[in-house]
Amino acid sequence: MKINQIIIALALFLTSQSYGQQTFSSTLLDSKTEQPIAFATIQFNSNNGVISNDNGEFNISITRAIKATDSLMISCLGYEEKRIPLLNFNNSTIYLTSKTVDLSEVLVTNKNYTIDEILDKIKEGLTVNYDYSYNKRKLFYRTSYYDEMDKYDVKLEKSTIPEFNQLFIDSLLQIMPKNNSNHTEILGELYGEIEPEASQKMDILKACRLYDKSKDINLNNYEKRFNDIFKKYVKRDSYFKIKSGWFSVKEEMDSSLFGDTNEKEEAVTDALLAEQQKKDSIRKIGFLHWRKMMIHNFENNNFIDEDNDLNFIHKSGRYEFEIADYAYINDMFVYVIPFKPKRSEDFSGTMYVNTEDFAVVRVDYKNVKPLSKFSILGISMRKYLKEGTIIFQKNDNEKYTLKYRDETLGEQIGVKRPFKIVEKNKHVKGRRKQNELKGDIHFIVRNIEKTELIVFETHMISESDFKNFKEKPQVSPTQLNQYNPEFWKGYNIIEPNKAIKEFKVMTSE
């Protein structure tokens, strides 16, 4: 072979293949509105695909060499499918075009069903369309918790301890953390029947946690400041009468306030060091079993379960439905069916139903009123938010299994009460009453919990495969002080949102 032929052959070879694991990232936007396209499917092959996040962002890793013919297939409800070659992929924004559906194309193989007939067929298909057998699911799971203090007010009416004055209280409130968040992420494989009560086994491959420990330390600092003041003014044999509204509680004085703190801390430290290895093992076991249970409950907590609060199918008579449109999603024609409560039910939303087998392949839902609320004696609680998306896709068994789910829950807790703390001591001469604090408190805290689950692969296994699999609790979450894109490099995950990307532990000077 001539030298120029060798060079040409080598050039063709190098341009047709790329070695090693590669990660491809981009953002999906609507070609007309330039708005992010959430929950789109980005597929490399039947066993490798991800879902775009709320901002239309995605990140997919390919573990084998890239060929000239390789591409990503991008599909989303209401949009034209788009194929993106990988050879010259440059991570630039990808625009999708809205898809129009020819109604005659849908109806040519389908009877023109009424909404009641469609609902009946959906109910009939719940037991046959979805896969409840033994499966192995490779998945990524993320939970995020956000706390926001909307109101923090303490008015001190009376204090016989000089240090406990309004200025001191205000200074504590000023430095108190007003918001906090933590995020846990898990990549793993879940084994078992896809049924609510079925036992599961899990192999956690990797996990991390974003958490600001310093905010816990701040709370410990507050406790130390209070204890120092108590040591100065409160007698050893005192007890407290704590009153708030109609209730009164008696608390004995904690003798640990007067002990040798350093000596106790050293003893505790020695004990902890001696038990560290054992506790580390217990921690891994606990992490595995707790997360396994949470993931399994989350994947089953949907409209298929008759007792679920997403009851718009099983109790369809309590809702209003209409066939609003037709759409094309993942090679399926679907009915687009919005629903809303007739009277007292909690949710409205839209479900997408395959016109061939009447399987619900996607649901978007949101509550229309607070799910629960109460207020008694100045303590209130209101669950004001529950919204999410559930997406199913067909597996190798031609039945539907969960592909993606996200849900956001929100609640608000309030405390608005008077309080009185009275120190009494029966071992002193004269009046037993020693000191008194009196005032009013008003706190309002919002808690938001966001959960996301994507199932990359679902494979059928036998019952014996399940029984023979041995769990090995070997992973506890890696503690991260800030978002690190390198941690998940080379793995397929749900692209994090802005709050996670901007997470960073604020260290004190």
Summary of the structure (lengths in Angstrom):
residues: 509
radius of gyration: 29.2
end to end distance: 68.7
largest distance: 112.7
contacts: 1431
relative contact order: 0.17
helix: 23%
strand: 44%
